[in-house]
Amino acid sequence: MEDLSLHILDIAENAIRAHATQIEISVREEEEHHRLTVRIRDNGEGMSEQALAQACDPFFTTKSGKRVGLGLPLLRQSAEETGGQLHVRSSPGEGTEVTAVFDTSQADMRPLGDVLETIAALITASPSVRLLADVRTGEHAFHFDSWTGQTKRIS
């Protein structure tokens, strides 16, 4: 994937397919530490221990009719290329949390992309899902709740 916002979109779409009614997206840039953390948490179906153990295997997917699942493996690769890492936590009935950490000082760091456009696309495609976004980068600092429509700029 060309930029990280496409990874966010992919993971959020997976959450929607897992019947999530709420998705929390957090993007935090810590310029002084050259770190970017992207976290997507949902309250969907979650994964069994077996599915969680295979989640980053590109030849594993829970989607019927597909033979590969490249979303998490590609996100892990993007993080690791910068010296970062990917963590996935999930429990059946509890939902899933995906956290990717990137070293922004590395040459292999992919661009963040248009997170605002990604959030807008998710809201438009799934208005019944509550989307909470907390984005703090050099360009943006805001909190948004799709159900209340409240946007709070964070200085």
N, C-alpha and C positions, 0 to 999 in steps of 0.2 A: 504494500500500500504506500502511496506517495507521501502521505502525511499522517500525523497522529490523530487528527480529527476523524479520519476515516476508520481508524481502529475503534475510536469511541462510538461511532455510529454502528459498527458491526456488533460490538459487545452489547450495546443498548438494544439493538434489534433482536439479539439472542435472548435478552431478558424479556422482551415483549412476547417472543415465541414461548417462553417458559411461564407465561401468564403472570408476569409481574404487574402489579398495580401501582408501584412506586419505584422510580429509578433515581438514584442520587449520583450526580457527576461532579467530581471535584478535580480541578486542575490548579496546581500550585507550583509556581516558579519561585525558587529561592536563588536569586542571582548571585548573592554573595557566596553561596556554596556550590554554584554551577549545577543545580539539581532541579529537575522537573518531575513532579509526581502526578500521575493521572490515576484516579480511583473511580471505579464505577461499581455501585452497590445496588442490588435489587432485592425485592421481596418475592421473587418468583419461586418456582418449584424446587430449586436447588439441585444439587447433584449427589448421587450416591458416592461412597468412598471409591468404588471401582471407577466410576465415570470421572471423578476428580483426579484420580491417579493417571488417567489416560488423556485428560483434557488438553495437554500440550503436545500430544502425538498427532502429527498431521494426517495420519491414516485412521483417526478415530473421529466419529461424529455421531450425534444423536439425531441428526436431521434425516428423516426418511427420504430415500431416493438419492442420497449423496454417499460418496465413498470416502471423501476427505473432509476434514475440518481445519481450515488454515488460519482462522482468525486469531486464536490464542498463540499458536506456534509462531506466526509472523510478528505478533506484538512482542512475544518473548525475544525473538531474534532482534527486533529493533532496539529493545532495551539493552540486551546483552552486547550489541555492537558498540554501545557507548560506555560499556563497563557497568551498566545498570542491571536491574533484575525485574522479574515478574513473580508476583505472588497471587495465588488463587485460593480463596477459602469458600467453602460451600457445604451446606447440609440440606438434606431433603426436608422440604417444608419450611425452610428458613431463608432461602435465597442464596445469592452468590455475591462475592466481593472480589473484584479484580483490581490489583494495584500494580502499576508499572512505574519504575523509577529510572530516570535517564540522567546521564552526566552531560549537561548541555555544552561543556567545553570541548567535547570530542568532535572530530571532523565527521563522524558517521551519524551524528544527531540529525534525525529527520525533522523537517519543519513541523510546527504544531498544526498549521492549517487554520481553517476558519471554524473555530469552535462555535461561534454564534450561529453560523449557518447550519451547523450540525444540530444544534439544539432546536432551531426553528424547524428543521426537517422532521425531527422526532416528534415535536409537538403537533405538527400538521398531520403526520401519518397516524398518530395514536393519541388523539386528544383525551381519551378516557384514562390514560396512564398519567399519574402525577410525576412530573419531572422537576427535580430540585437540582439546580446548578449553582456551584460556587466556583468561580473562576478568578484566579489571582495571578496575573502575568504582568510583564512589563507594560503591555498595551491595555489590559483590561483588569478591572477589579470590581466584581459585582456578584450578587446573590439573586437568584431568580426562582420563583415558584410558579409552575404552570397552572395550578388550580386557582390560586388567588390572583395571579397576574402581577404580583408585586415584584418589582425589581428594586434592589437596593444597591446603590453604588457604594463601594468600600474604598475609602481613601487610603 
